[in-house]
Amino acid sequence: MDLVIDPHGQVRCVYDETIDLATLGKLSIRRASYVEPNADGGWMADLSPLRGPRLAGFVHRSQALEAELVWLKRNWLAWPPT
């Protein structure tokens, strides 16, 4: 799990259960994206909740999840944020 701490002490991360995030303080959890099946039977990652793109063309859900995570790390967790 990658944790990004800004100069004001705010922590950002892509949620998982590697550590108990509540130990860091009050949590504010929000959806960053949606990984959904598309009409063609494939998968897409919709990053519009963060004003990001829709990544499509994935045969497997796991591929869409990986592309979602790569985008989040490069564009949302990167410092300074883009």
N, C-alpha and C positions, 0 to 999 in steps of 0.2 A: 504494500500500500504506500502510495506517495502522498505525503502531507506537505502542503505549501503554506507557510506562515508569512503573512504580509507584515509590513512595518508597524501596523497597528495591533498586531497580535491575533488577527483573524486567521483561522485555519481553514483551508479548503482541501478537499480530497474527493475521490470517487469512492462512494461508500462501499465497504465490504465489512466483514466481521473479523478481520485480522486482529484488531484491538478494540477494546471498549471505548468508543469515541466519547462517551459521557464523562470519562475521566478528564477530558480536556476542558470541560465546562458546558454551558448551556448549548444545546444543539439546535441548528436550523437546517433541516433536511428538505431539499426540493429536487424535483425530477429534472434531469439534465437532457434526457432524450427518451425516445420510444423505439424499441426494436420490435418490428411487426412483420407479419407475412404480407406480401403484396399480391395483387391480382393475378400475377403470372405464376404463383406458387413458390416464388423465391422470398428473400428477406431483405428488409431495408432498415437502416438506422436513421431516424428522424431527429436531428439535433436542433430543431427549431426552438425548443424552450430556451436555448442559449443563443438564439439568433444564428445558428449554424446551418449547414447544408443538410440535404437528404442524401444519404449514401445508399445506393441501391445496387442491384445486380448480384446479390449473394445467393448461392445455392443453398447454403446451410446457415442456420441461425447462429452458430458459433462463429462463423466468418463475419457476420454483421456485428456481433458483440465485440469481436476483436477490433474491427474498424472503428467502432464507436469509442472504444477505450483509447486507441491510438489518437483519434481526433481530439478527445478530451485532454489527453496528456499534452499534445502539441499546442492546443489553442485555448484551453481553459485553465489548465494547471500551470502552464508556462508563466514565468515571471519576467517582465511585467505582463499582466494579462493582455491578450489581443482582442 
